[in-house]
């Protein structure tokens, strides 16, 4: 089909291959009618009237209208058919959406008489109709006129052969049991969990990304993916609107794609994430021998900037962040998490959720040294990867601030979690409220750089460790990194707590000492439940 705005009512010009497809579709309709109604046809007369396109009493003009309507109905069938390629569906959708002259009156079809392709179509469809009529009449009267007609008519022979070829292809598809991508994903997910490569929330994100990809190509089975699909994904994914599922509920993804990439579409960084996930999933499908073709060269993953996405905080930033005039109150039952979590991250390099999910029993003692036990053993606890499971000595500054005593009071009051005022969400776990608050806090105190976020504490810790000549192996053991140095997975585990404590004490920020002293001022600690909030006395009104 070719776009042609001058042609009504469709706005397209049909080529020879399109006409052939319509003829095959029509003959398949007739054959199916014969198969489904064979007994009824044997006992009735003129059964063909139930499915004919043209009435014998029609005028030439009426036949043109009937032929035009049949093409329109064929386009509707093609659009609704699951086997129709998504690019064809998109093309038909544009026809239906953009044409103001979609057939509502018979006059719109009369203009087709002037089109060469339509005259060819009418000449051929009439021959198929004649053959269909003879087929049904032969069943009714036990004759063989259709066979004789087929022998004399090359068009009918050609269309019958095409019908048989389609039948053979459908049978071949049915004989092979295909794999739903959602079924294969469960196997892929279990493999990742066993290997310990990613956490559950990351796997949920993978599934959402793959759902977008398969919605884009409109296929459910892995075996159906083609090189053409991969090439199209590499282009069209840039036109996918952000949060398309919630914004356009019930809509086909292809029907809401933007004409060109805009700010409302997935960012380049997000696109890279989606395509990398899809490529890794296809690689797994090859390993499982679900597919045999390597599509890696067909999936065009854009190059991203080597510039770091996050940077650490400098001296001026830290002075602003921990200024007692603006920093949260450690003794307030609503703010104590906001006080402790950033400071712990500054002196340990821990991730926000690693701190936020700490249980009281995760504050342990190894010999004489208090440690944070970062683990995934507790309810709703998780870590990024295997190397993230570690024990980190509690920094002397945190000890001086009374963190261990704070935890002991929590334990005495039967609290299970250290930061018990934080709630869990599937997307952000326990850290969501803290990281969202911290982003607002940075904005409030004038730190507006997009690359400076809560995770910047981790970069600050790393920069300070390098500045203090702390070895790569110790950095790996403290921070749970897997990408620094050689053999970190082995050597990091052999480092004693005493050595780690000696090294973590080197992480110092002398310019913050005055602030830390200010934070040591003791007041009633309502965050632990040791004290009850005083109740205001309500003065009784005098009754005159």
Helices and strands as residue ranges (DSSP letters): E 2-3, E 12-13, H 16-36, H 38-42, G 47-50, H 60-80, H 86-98, H 107-110, G 111-114, H 116-141, H 145-152, H 154-175, H 181-195, H 200-217, G 222-224, H 227-236, G 237-239, H 244-247, G 253-255, H 268-287, H 315-321, H 336-348, H 352-356, G 360-362, E 363-366, E 369-374, G 386-388, E 390-393, H 396-400, H 403-412, H 432-444, H 456-467, H 472-479, H 488-494, H 497-504, G 510-512, H 513-519
